């Protein structure tokens, strides 16, 4: 099964997981070709129809925004709590925010929006909260922006009661000793410890400690539980709040896949999982294996691991954070990984609040700019 869940921290660090229900197999091209509708006049301004409501038949923390487009070559969307959006509108227009912070529709999603319509379905949202979905569409030199609101019902965070997960879900919860097969520079196996805690039973986890940067032990990230195969799926591109760079520039802390490339490494953006865990039969051992990604250059490259990076706002470049004690810069672990459970995980109390709360802009994280050869985040196809 190809899951379509992904994690997104939009604007000021708002945590939400999303599910696209639109049909279509091309889920990997965020830069659709011009005029995919064929008959639309590229000189005509786009028309956007957008409505929002609680997702039918789902838990109270899920909202669906129905989108129909006409005369659009490309489009972006952004979904955040209305209160946070209103704060952001004090310093930027809605159009600017969607352009800078939004996600592009893939070619198949755009085709659906231009045809029968596209459902943008979001889950794991905060209870009793109004959300705004804004869409920005472009057709040649013409553009349009439109927004719609919807409010979640009581009982968010998924309507699942904590501690009620299935045996397969609960098997992942705990503290794990992780050993890689090798490493990029030293070539020797590398060992570290990660904590996997419940976030939403039978749905998601909070993972702390996977990465070599100093932030790995400080910032939990989300991972997805796949009930069909019992696997744990990492999620690329999680945005965890803004920090100030060494020159005062705005950096978005982003959790990205680290991949082998040109006898070195690079970070790869895009919607993919990257690392997938399989539980052992005894429930106390597991393996985590990296995916192979086809990137925009046409190359197929392996995912080595994940780490935190400071993405330069408005660019496709990034800073790295200084390595944590015991690790060496650029010496990333390379899988497959073997995991052995060593104890229980710390309580997940407050983790959902952490993810859902606005993250304050912080300064003081030591960063260094990568060389030009490896500093560009490559887009996965």
C-alpha positions as CSV (number, residue, x, y, z in Angstrom):
1,X,0.0,0.0,0.0
2,X,1.2,3.4,-0.9
3,X,0.2,5.7,2.0
4,X,-0.6,9.3,1.2
5,X,-0.2,10.8,4.7
6,X,2.3,13.5,5.2
7,X,3.3,15.8,8.0
8,X,3.3,19.6,7.5
9,X,4.3,22.4,9.9
10,X,3.0,25.5,8.2
11,X,3.6,29.1,8.9
12,X,4.7,29.4,12.6
13,X,5.1,25.7,13.3
14,X,1.5,24.5,13.2
15,X,1.5,20.7,13.2
16,X,-1.0,18.8,11.1
17,X,-1.1,15.5,9.2
18,X,-2.8,15.4,5.9
19,X,-4.4,12.8,3.7
20,X,-5.1,13.4,0.0
21,X,-8.1,11.5,-1.1
22,X,-7.9,12.6,-4.8
23,X,-7.2,9.8,-7.3
24,X,-4.2,9.8,-9.6
25,X,-0.9,8.0,-9.7
26,X,1.4,11.0,-10.4
27,X,1.9,12.2,-6.9
28,X,5.5,13.4,-7.4
29,X,5.6,16.4,-9.6
30,X,5.1,19.7,-7.7
31,X,5.8,21.8,-10.8
32,X,3.0,21.0,-13.2
33,X,3.3,21.7,-16.9
34,X,1.7,24.8,-18.2
35,X,-2.0,24.7,-19.3
36,X,-2.7,21.1,-18.3
37,X,-6.4,21.6,-19.0
38,X,-5.6,21.8,-22.7
39,X,-8.5,24.2,-23.7
40,X,-8.1,26.9,-21.1
41,X,-7.1,30.4,-22.3
42,X,-3.7,31.2,-20.6
43,X,-4.6,34.9,-20.7
44,X,-7.7,34.4,-18.6
45,X,-7.5,34.8,-14.8
46,X,-8.0,31.6,-12.8
47,X,-11.3,30.9,-11.2
48,X,-11.2,29.2,-7.8
49,X,-14.1,27.5,-6.0
50,X,-13.3,26.4,-2.5
51,X,-15.4,25.2,0.4
52,X,-14.6,23.5,3.7
53,X,-16.4,21.3,6.2
54,X,-15.8,18.5,8.7
55,X,-14.8,15.3,6.9
56,X,-17.9,13.1,6.5
57,X,-17.8,9.9,8.5
58,X,-14.4,10.7,10.1
59,X,-13.1,11.6,13.5
60,X,-13.8,15.1,14.7
61,X,-10.3,16.4,14.0
62,X,-10.5,16.0,10.3
63,X,-11.5,18.7,7.8
64,X,-12.1,18.5,4.0
65,X,-11.6,21.4,1.7
66,X,-13.2,20.9,-1.8
67,X,-11.3,22.7,-4.6
68,X,-12.3,23.3,-8.2
69,X,-10.1,25.3,-10.6
70,X,-10.6,26.8,-14.0
71,X,-7.9,28.4,-16.2
72,X,-5.0,27.4,-14.0
73,X,-1.5,26.3,-14.9
74,X,-0.4,25.7,-11.3
75,X,-1.7,26.2,-7.8
76,X,-0.5,26.2,-4.2
77,X,-2.5,25.7,-1.0
78,X,-2.0,26.6,2.7
79,X,-4.1,25.3,5.6
80,X,-3.5,26.8,9.1
81,X,-5.6,27.9,12.1
82,X,-7.4,31.1,11.3
83,X,-6.0,32.9,14.4
84,X,-2.4,32.2,13.3
85,X,-3.2,33.3,9.7
86,X,-4.7,36.5,11.0
87,X,-1.5,37.2,12.9
88,X,0.7,36.5,9.9
89,X,-1.5,38.8,7.7
90,X,-0.2,41.7,9.8
91,X,3.1,41.5,7.9
92,X,2.2,39.9,4.6
93,X,-0.7,39.5,2.2
94,X,-2.6,36.3,1.8
95,X,-1.1,35.8,-1.7
96,X,2.4,36.3,-0.4
97,X,1.8,33.8,2.5
98,X,0.5,31.0,0.2
99,X,3.3,31.6,-2.3
100,X,6.0,31.5,0.3
101,X,4.6,28.9,2.8
102,X,2.2,26.8,0.7
103,X,2.5,23.4,-1.0
104,X,2.2,23.1,-4.7
105,X,-0.5,20.8,-6.2
106,X,1.1,17.9,-8.1
107,X,0.1,17.4,-11.7
108,X,-2.5,14.8,-11.0
109,X,-4.0,16.9,-8.2
110,X,-4.1,19.9,-10.5
111,X,-5.8,17.8,-13.2
112,X,-8.4,16.6,-10.7
113,X,-9.0,20.2,-9.5
114,X,-9.5,21.3,-13.1
115,X,-11.9,18.4,-13.8
116,X,-14.2,16.8,-11.3
117,X,-12.7,18.6,-8.3
118,X,-10.1,17.8,-5.6
119,X,-10.6,17.0,-2.0
120,X,-7.9,18.2,0.4
121,X,-8.4,16.2,3.6
122,X,-6.5,17.0,6.8
123,X,-6.5,15.0,10.0
124,X,-4.8,15.3,13.4
125,X,-6.1,18.9,13.8
126,X,-6.8,20.7,17.0
127,X,-10.4,20.5,18.5
128,X,-12.8,23.4,18.4
129,X,-10.5,25.3,16.1
130,X,-11.3,27.3,13.0
131,X,-8.9,26.6,10.1
132,X,-8.4,28.5,6.9
133,X,-7.4,26.9,3.6
134,X,-6.1,29.4,1.1
135,X,-5.4,28.6,-2.6
136,X,-3.3,30.7,-5.0
137,X,-3.6,29.8,-8.7
138,X,-1.6,31.1,-11.7
139,X,-2.4,31.2,-15.4
140,X,0.3,32.9,-17.4
141,X,0.7,36.4,-15.9
142,X,-2.8,36.2,-14.3
143,X,-3.3,34.9,-10.8
144,X,-6.1,34.6,-8.1
145,X,-6.3,33.7,-4.5
146,X,-9.2,32.5,-2.4
147,X,-9.8,31.1,1.1
148,X,-12.4,29.2,2.9
149,X,-12.8,28.3,6.6
150,X,-14.0,25.3,8.5
151,X,-14.1,24.4,12.2
152,X,-13.2,21.1,13.9
153,X,-15.5,19.6,16.4
154,X,-14.7,18.7,20.0
155,X,-12.2,15.9,20.6
156,X,-9.3,16.6,18.4
157,X,-5.9,15.1,18.4
158,X,-7.6,12.2,16.7
159,X,-10.6,10.9,18.7
160,X,-8.5,8.0,19.9
161,X,-8.2,7.6,23.7
162,X,-4.5,7.6,24.7
163,X,-3.1,4.1,25.6
164,X,-5.7,2.2,23.5
165,X,-3.5,1.4,20.6
166,X,-3.3,-2.0,19.0
167,X,-0.6,-4.5,19.9
168,X,1.2,-3.8,16.6
169,X,1.1,0.0,17.3
170,X,2.2,-0.3,20.9
171,X,5.1,-2.6,19.9
172,X,7.0,0.4,18.5
173,X,6.6,2.5,21.7
174,X,9.8,2.5,23.8
175,X,13.4,3.4,23.9
176,X,15.5,1.8,21.1
177,X,19.2,1.2,20.6
178,X,19.9,1.8,17.0
179,X,22.9,0.6,15.0
180,X,23.7,1.5,11.4
181,X,25.4,-0.7,8.8
182,X,28.1,1.9,8.2
183,X,28.7,5.6,8.1
184,X,29.6,8.1,5.4
185,X,33.1,9.1,6.5
186,X,34.2,6.6,9.0
187,X,32.6,3.7,7.3
188,X,32.1,2.0,10.7
189,X,28.7,1.1,12.2
190,X,27.2,4.0,14.3
191,X,25.1,3.6,17.4
192,X,22.6,6.0,18.9
193,X,19.4,5.9,21.0
194,X,15.9,7.0,20.0
195,X,12.6,7.3,21.8
196,X,9.3,6.5,20.2
197,X,6.3,7.7,22.1
198,X,2.6,7.7,21.4
199,X,1.2,10.7,19.6
200,X,-2.2,9.4,18.4
201,X,-3.0,5.8,19.1
202,X,-2.9,3.5,16.0
203,X,-2.0,6.6,13.8
204,X,1.2,8.5,14.7
205,X,4.3,8.6,16.9
206,X,6.6,11.2,18.3
207,X,10.2,10.2,17.6
208,X,13.1,11.8,19.4
209,X,16.8,11.3,18.8
210,X,17.0,10.3,15.1
211,X,19.7,12.6,13.6
212,X,23.3,13.7,14.2
213,X,22.6,17.4,14.7
214,X,22.3,19.1,18.1
215,X,18.5,19.4,17.6
216,X,17.9,15.7,17.4
217,X,17.6,15.2,21.2
218,X,15.6,18.5,21.6
219,X,12.8,18.3,18.9
220,X,10.5,15.3,18.5
221,X,9.3,14.7,15.0
222,X,6.2,12.8,13.7
223,X,6.2,9.3,12.2
224,X,3.3,7.3,10.8
225,X,2.0,3.9,11.8
226,X,0.8,1.8,8.9
227,X,-1.8,-0.6,10.3
228,X,-1.7,-2.8,7.1
229,X,1.9,-3.8,7.5
230,X,2.6,-2.8,11.1
231,X,5.4,-0.5,9.8
232,X,6.7,2.8,11.1
233,X,7.1,5.4,8.4
234,X,9.3,8.5,8.7
235,X,8.0,11.6,7.1
236,X,10.1,14.0,5.0
237,X,9.8,17.8,5.1
238,X,8.4,18.4,8.6
239,X,8.7,22.1,9.5
240,X,9.4,22.8,13.1
241,X,9.5,26.5,13.5
242,X,11.7,29.5,12.6
243,X,15.2,30.4,13.8
244,X,17.5,33.3,12.9
245,X,20.6,32.5,10.8
246,X,24.1,33.9,11.4
247,X,23.4,36.8,9.0
248,X,20.0,37.5,10.5
249,X,18.2,35.6,7.7
250,X,15.0,33.7,8.5
251,X,15.5,29.9,8.6
252,X,12.8,27.2,8.8
253,X,13.9,24.2,10.9
254,X,13.1,21.3,8.6
255,X,13.4,17.5,9.0
256,X,14.8,16.2,5.7
257,X,16.1,13.0,4.2
258,X,19.9,12.7,3.9
259,X,20.8,10.9,0.7
260,X,23.9,9.6,-1.0
261,X,24.8,11.8,-4.0
262,X,28.0,12.3,-6.0
263,X,30.2,10.4,-3.5
264,X,28.9,12.7,-0.8
265,X,25.5,13.6,0.5
266,X,22.6,16.0,-0.1
267,X,19.3,16.7,1.5
268,X,16.2,16.0,-0.6
269,X,12.9,17.8,-0.3
270,X,9.5,16.6,-1.5
271,X,6.8,14.4,-0.1
272,X,8.2,10.9,0.6
273,X,8.9,8.6,3.6
274,X,12.5,7.9,3.2
275,X,13.0,5.4,6.0
276,X,10.5,2.5,6.8
277,X,10.6,0.3,9.8
278,X,9.6,-3.3,10.1
279,X,8.9,-4.9,13.5
280,X,10.5,-8.2,14.4
281,X,8.4,-11.2,15.4
282,X,9.5,-10.9,19.1
283,X,8.3,-7.3,19.3
284,X,11.6,-6.2,20.8
285,X,13.7,-5.9,17.6
286,X,13.2,-4.1,14.4
287,X,14.9,-3.1,11.2
288,X,14.7,0.3,9.4
289,X,15.5,0.5,5.7
290,X,16.0,3.5,3.4
291,X,14.1,4.0,0.3
292,X,15.5,4.7,-3.2
293,X,14.4,8.0,-4.6
294,X,14.2,9.2,-8.2
295,X,15.2,12.9,-8.1
296,X,14.6,15.7,-10.5
297,X,18.0,15.1,-12.2
298,X,16.8,11.6,-13.2
299,X,19.2,9.9,-10.8
300,X,18.1,7.3,-8.3
301,X,19.7,7.8,-5.0
302,X,19.5,6.0,-1.6
303,X,18.1,7.6,1.6
304,X,20.8,7.2,4.3
305,X,19.1,8.9,7.3
306,X,17.1,12.0,8.4
307,X,18.3,15.2,10.1
308,X,17.4,18.8,10.9
309,X,18.4,21.6,8.6
310,X,17.8,25.4,8.5
311,X,16.1,26.0,5.2
312,X,16.7,29.5,3.9
313,X,13.3,31.1,3.4
314,X,12.5,31.7,-0.3
315,X,15.5,29.6,-1.5
316,X,16.3,26.0,-2.1
317,X,19.4,26.1,0.1
318,X,20.0,25.4,3.7
319,X,22.4,25.5,6.7
320,X,23.3,22.5,8.8
321,X,23.3,22.6,12.6
322,X,26.3,21.7,14.6
323,X,26.5,18.0,15.4
324,X,25.6,16.7,18.8
325,X,28.2,15.4,21.2
326,X,29.6,12.1,20.0
327,X,28.9,12.8,16.3
328,X,31.1,14.3,13.6
329,X,29.9,16.8,11.0
330,X,29.0,15.1,7.6
331,X,29.5,11.6,9.0
332,X,26.0,10.4,8.6
333,X,24.9,6.9,9.4
334,X,24.0,4.6,6.6
335,X,21.4,1.9,6.9
336,X,19.9,-0.6,7.0
337,X,19.5,-0.2,10.7
338,X,19.0,-2.8,13.5
339,X,16.9,-1.7,16.5
340,X,16.8,-3.4,19.9
341,X,14.3,-2.2,22.5
342,X,16.0,-1.2,25.7
343,X,13.2,0.3,27.8
344,X,9.9,2.3,27.9
345,X,9.5,5.6,26.2
346,X,9.1,8.9,28.0
347,X,5.5,10.0,28.4
348,X,4.0,11.6,25.3
349,X,2.0,14.0,27.5
350,X,2.2,17.5,26.0
351,X,3.8,16.3,22.7
352,X,0.6,17.0,20.7
353,X,0.5,20.4,22.3
354,X,4.1,20.9,21.4
355,X,3.5,20.1,17.8
356,X,0.3,22.1,17.6
357,X,1.5,25.2,19.4
358,X,3.0,28.2,17.5
359,X,6.8,28.0,17.7
360,X,8.5,31.2,18.8
361,X,11.3,32.5,16.5
362,X,14.6,31.8,18.3
363,X,18.2,32.8,17.8
364,X,21.5,31.3,18.8
365,X,21.5,27.9,17.1
366,X,25.0,27.5,15.7
367,X,24.9,26.7,12.0
368,X,27.3,26.5,9.1
369,X,26.7,26.9,5.4
370,X,27.3,23.9,3.3
371,X,29.7,24.0,0.3
372,X,28.0,24.9,-3.0
373,X,28.5,21.3,-4.1
374,X,26.0,19.9,-1.6
375,X,24.1,22.8,-0.2
376,X,21.1,22.6,-2.6
377,X,18.1,20.6,-1.5
378,X,17.2,18.4,-4.5
379,X,13.5,17.8,-5.2
380,X,12.3,14.1,-5.3
381,X,10.3,13.4,-8.5
